[in-house]
């Protein structure tokens, strides 16, 4: 379901309209709304909303605009309110140097105190940051806020700021501005890992296109999801699944689901063959960071059997229409060649094209040409090249086989391109990768097509 992770339904703009606002949200597929109480007055109204509507939960705190209202008496009252069952977070808190409605020193002091409350009550925080990014990050780091986690609400920074937020283990809240003409957010979003994204409205503010200039409301979070799906080249269902999983882990403390053997993404069925890999690429999140992908857990407890892979795929295939079966995951599928081929042979009966995503080291792994075996069961192969030469490949991909790995990958591509399989070669737009040199290398191999893949920053687990 869709979740609006930041709303202000206590606002005067919604007086007398809440029943129909909540009903429209439900009709749009919004199953939960996190309402933000940010001042003494709005906190009381927000708590009332959570008592009236089952779908509304809340975060409570003092906005930097209201920092001068943060008294000892208020703090003691807030502590009691934070014990409420529907109070999921402390926020929105932070710094606002744009309006400066409270003295900056007061803002910083109150921000620190509320981070302390969040850590004590073991709740994440909802961060407001406007024209104060460096000070916000400094305080978050000094106060150890990464331990409890949180979200940068209405994130409006660039790629460098996004990377800093991710390195802290925080999420980024994306709302209506991602739909605005000339917004820089689509470029930022295109680099975000799926495990870091929350969607929000900030209603009644920041409505998405085509409602810009009008009152925002939770139902419009569906338009945000639609834009994110377009930017990330996935389906709206993928965005919905990912953002809900991220929200529930952050705000409800839900643990990651059991590992997924097969999963659907971009209208395809993917098969998580193994967690083992012969590369330790600098750009890969395998075994290092967040193992989630659009709401799925790709961190296998053990490698699946051919029967388990086939059964998982058949179950998904029976629930919808899909374009192809892709053997992928965070490991190298050809490490388990025999099992992969057994599953693929059984699944040919489904009539779907089958594709292998590989690092191209299968021949090196098995010390023979495995392409003739692959082309019997598979229709397509996609090879991750990611470098135009051996030195760059060894530096970025850190192959277990060392120097010979790059030559083996090129040889595998040439053999795959000459087979019955359709052969695609890809390279990541990662720093240090000469994409034009990669393109030139691939174009000299008949029977191949070249594709640039977008690099997504990794999110550190807090």
N, C-alpha and C positions, 0 to 999 in steps of 0.2 A: 504494500500500500504506500501511498504518498504521505509524507509527513512534513508539515510546516514547522521547521525548527526554530522560528523566531517570529512572534506576532505580538501585537499590542491591541488586543480586542477590548481592553478596558478603556480605550480611547473614546473621547466624546463623539467622534465620528460614527461610532457604532451603536450609540444609545438607541434603544428601542428596536434594533435590527438584528440582534444577536441570534435569535432563533433561525431566521432565514439565512443569515450568514453561515451558521454552522451547518444547516441543511444543504446549502450550495456546496460547501466544502465536501460533505459526504458524497454528494452526487458526482463531484469531480474526482472522487477516489481518495480523498484526504482522510486518513483514519485517526490521526493524532495531531494536536497542535500544542506547541510549547509557547505559553504566554509569558511575557517578560514583565515582572514588576520591578521598576527601576527607581522609585521614589517612595517616601512614606505613604503617600496617597494611593499611588498605583499598586503598591504591594497589597494593600487591603482589598482593593477591587479585584486584583488578580486572584487572590485566594478565594474570593466569592465565586469567581468564574469556575475554578476547579471543583468547587462544591456543587455547582449547578450542572455542569456538563461533564459526562464521563470521558469525553475525548480530549479534554483540556488538562494539561499538566503545566507546571510552571518553573521558572527560575526567579529567584529573588535577590536583589542587591541594590546598591546605590550607584546610579549613573554618574560619570564624572561631572556632568552639569550640576548635579545635586550634591556634590561631595561635601559642601559646607553644611549640609543637613545631617551629616553622619556624626551623631553625638554618642556618648557612652550609653545613654538611656536607650537610644534607637538600636545600638549594637546589641544590647542585652535582649531586646525584643526580637531582633532578627535571629538571634541564636535559637530561640524557642521555635520560631516559624520554620527554620531550616530542618526541624525534626519531622515536619509534615510528610505524610506518605506520598503526596503528589508533588512535592518540591524536589526537583531533579538536579538543580544546579544553582550556583551563585552567579548572579549577573542581571543586567549587563553591567560590567565593571570595566574600568580602564582609564584612558586619558583622552581628552579632547582639547587640543591646542588651537582648534579652528575658531570656536566660539568663546573659549575661556570664561565660561559662566561661573566657574569656581576658581580660586587661585591655584596655580599650577602645583605649588608645594602641597596644598591641601589635597588636590587630586592624587598626587603620587602617594601621599601618606595613607589616604583612604583605600587606594588600590592595593597597597601592600597589606593593609589590615584585612581586607576582604579575601585576598588570596589565602591568608592565614586561616580565616574561617573555613574556606573551602577545603583546605587540606585537613583541618581538624575534623570536619564533618564528612570527609571523604566524598566530596562532590566535585564534579568538573566545573569549570568556569566559562562564562560567556563574555568574550572580550569586545569592548568598544574601543576602537583606535582611529583617531582622525588627526592627521598632521602631527603624530607623536610616535611614529613607529619605533624609532631607536630607543626612546625612553621606555616604551611598553615592553620591548624585548629585553632590555636591561633588567627591568624589575621582575619580569617573569623568570628570567634565568636566576637572578639573585635570590628570589623567594622559593625556588624549586618547584615552580608551578607545573613543570612537565610531569611531575610525579602523579598529579591528579588529572592532568589532561584538560582539554577544553576546545573551544572553537573561536576563531576570529570571525565574529559576526560581520556581515556585509563587507567581506574582504574587497578592498579596492586597490591593493598594491600591485606591483609588477612581478616579474619572474624572480628577481633576486629576493624580494620580500617573501614571496611564496615559499621559496626554498628554505628560508630561515624558519618560517612557521612550521614547515614539515619536519625540519631537523629537531625542533623542540617536541615533536610528537603531537602537535595540535592539528585540528581539522580546520577547513576553510568553509565558511558559510557563503553560498552563492545565491543571489536573488535577482530581482528584476533588472538591475543594470547590465547583466550579461546579454540582455536582448537589445540594448540601446545601440543606435548607429554610432560608429566610431569608438565604441567601448574597447578598451584594451583587455577586458576580462576574457573574451573568447580565446585569445592567444595564451593567456595564463592557464585557463581551464584545460586547454589542449595538452598541457604538460603535467597535469595533476594525476596522481595515482587514484584509482577508483576508491581506495580505502580511506581517502582523506576528505571526501566531498559530502557536505550537507547542503540541503536546499531549503530556502526560506523565502518569506515575503517581506518581513519587516512592516507588515500592514499596520496602519493605513498608508505608510510611506512607500516610496520606490516601486511603484507598480510596473509590471513588465509591459512591453509592447503587445497588444495595441491599446492598452489602458493607461499609457503614460499621460500624466496630467490629471488623472482621475483617482478616486480612492482605491487603494489596494485591498485585497482580502485573501484569506487562505486558499480559496479555490484556485487562485491564479498561480499557485506553486506548480500546477501542472504545466503552465507555459514555460516556467523555468526549466523543468525537467525536459520538456520538448527541445528547448534550445541546447541544453547540455548534450542530449542525444545526438543532435546535429553536429555539434562541435567535436565530439569524441567518436563519431561514426559508429554508434551503437544504437540499440533500440530504446524507446522510452521505458520499456519493461526492465532493461538492464540498469538504467539510471534509478528507477524506482527501487529495484532490489538492492542496489549498492547503497543508496542513501538511507534506506530503512535499516539495513544491517549496521551501517556506521552509527546512526542515531541510537539504535538500541544498545550497542556496545558501549557507547560513550555515556549516555544519559540514564539508561536502565541497568547498566552493569552486566548485560547479558554476555555470556561467554561465546566464543566463536563456535559455530556449528561443527559437526563431525566432518572430516575430510570428504570432499566430493570426488568420486571416481569419474563421473561424467557430468557435464554441465552445459547449459545453453548460453550462447553469447552471439550477438550480431546475426541471429537467425540460423546459427549453426549448432551442431552438437560437438562439444570438445571432449576428448578422452584424456584423463590425467594418468598417463602410463607409468611414470616413475618420478621420484624425487632425486634420483642420481643423475649426475651430469659430468662430462669430461672437461667442461669449462668452468671457470670461476669469474665470470665477466664482471667488470667494475660497475656496469650499468644494470645488473640483474638484482632483483630483490630476494632471490631464492636463498633461504636459510639465514638471511641477514636481518630483514626488516618485516614489514607487515605482509603476511602470506595470503591476504584476502585479495580477491579479484572480482569486482562487481558483485559482492555479497557471497561469493563462494570461498571455501577454505581449500586451498591447493596444497597444504602441507600434509602429505600422506603419512599415516602412521606406519604403513607397510605397503609394498607394491601390490597392486591388485592382480589377481589371476586372470587369464584370458576369459574365463567364464564370467567373472565379476565385471569385467569391462563390457563384455557383450550384453549381459543382462541389464547393466545400467543404461547403456545406449538404447536398447530395445524399449525400455520403460519410457524414456524421454521421447523416442520416436513415435510411440503410441499416443502421446499426449498433444502432438502438434505437428505442423509442417515445417521442415527444415531443409536448408539448401545443401548441406554436406556434413560429413563426419570428419573431424580433424583430430589427429593424434598429436597432442601438444603437452600442456602442463608446464611446470617449472623445471622439469628435468629433460634429459635427452632420450627420446623414445627408442632410438636404435640400440641403447644399452640393453634393452630387453627385446631384441629382435624376434626371437622365436615366439614369445608371448604376444607381441604386437601382431605378427603375421597370423597367428592362430585366431585372434579376436577379429582381425580385419577380414579373414576368409569367411568366418561365420556371418559377419555383418554384411557381406556382399548381397545377401538375400534381401536386404531392406531396399535395395535399388538406389541408394544415395551415393553420389560420388564420395570417394574417400581420399583425404589428403594427409600427408605426413609433414609436420613442421620439425625441422632438424637442424643441428649445427653442422651437418655435412661430414661428420667424422666417423660415420658408420663403417666405411671400408677399413679405416685405421683401427677401429675398435675390434673388428672381427677378422682382420688380416686377410680379407678377400673382397672381391667385388660383390656387394650385396644388392646392387641395383636390379639384376634379373629376378631376384626373389621379391623385391618390393613391387615391381611392375605387374606381377601376377595378381596381387591383392589390392594395389592402390592405383588411383587414377591421377593423382597430383602430388607434387612434392614442392615444398617451400623451404629454401635453404637460407639460414642467417649467415651472411658473409661478414658484414660489419667492419671490414678493413680491406684496403686495396693491396696490402703487402704483408709479408711475414712478420716484420718487426712491429708494425702497428697491431697486427692480430695478437701477437704474443703479449704485447703491453696491455691491451684493452681486454682481451678475452682470457688471458692466463690459462691456456690449455694444459691439461695434464701431460699431453704428449710433447709439449715444448715446440721447438722449431719446426719439426716435420708437419705439424697440424695444418698450417695454412695451405701448403701444397696439396695435402690430402683432401682438403675441402674443395679446392679448385678442381682437382681430378674427379671428385664425386659429382660436382656440378656438371662437368662435361659429360660424364657417363649418364647422369640422370637426364640431361637435355637430349641425349641421343636415344633415350628409351621411349616407350609408349606413354610414359607419364608426362603431363604438362608440368614444366619446370619454371618456378619463379625464384628469383634471388633477391634478398632484401638486405638493406643496410639501415642502421639506426642513425638519426640525426643527432648523435651524441658528440660532445666536444672532443675534437681530435680525430674525427672520422671525416676523411676527404670523400664526400659523396660523389663528386664528379669523377674522381679517380676510380671509385667503385663502379660507377655507371659505365665508364670506358672499358674497364676490365670485363664486365659482364656482357657488354654489347659485342665483344669479340668472340663470344661463345655462341654459336648457332643454336637455336632452339630454346633460348632462355628469354625471360622478361624480367625487368628490373623494377623494384619498388622501394621507395624510401618510407621507413616507418618512423612514427613520432616517438621520441624518447619521453617517458613519463618519470618525473622525479620519484624517488623512493621516500616513503614515509617511515620514520623511525618509530618503533613502538615505545611509548612512554613508560 
